[in-house]
Amino acid sequence: QVQLVESGGGLVQAGVSLRLSCAASGRTFSTYAMGWFRQAPGKEREFVARITASGGGTRYTDSVKGRFTISRDNAKNTVYLQMSSLKPEDTAVYYCAADQTNSELGYRNPGKYAYWGQGTQVTVSS
């Protein structure tokens, strides 16, 4: 069982940066790939970024490439999402999620992730 708690969201102006954190409980954090998803009002939850268990591999959705960076610190049981050059269309509730399947297949699919945090709101004003 893994419990995830996101933090770092807020209301910001377009163009600024924000860093989200996701703290995980349990001693198996370093064995899980981790993902960030987001959900805007009236829209489906969408994949944002993913990092492998070791931190050696990352993936991003096209709309955030070059602006967002996912990282993790396994010693602190924490995964981060550094967001730069924020745009109003980045406004959403951001969720972190843990994947225990040890496979990259279907990494964009929310159903692949067994554990989820409660989400943190990011609002970007123009």
ABEGO torsion letter per residue (X at the ends): XBBBBBBGBEBBBBGBBBBBBBBBBEAAAAABBBBBBBBBBGBBBBBABBBBAAGABBBBBAAABGABBBBBBAAAGBBBBBBBGBBAAABBBBBBBBBAAGBABGAABAAABABBBAEBBBBBBX
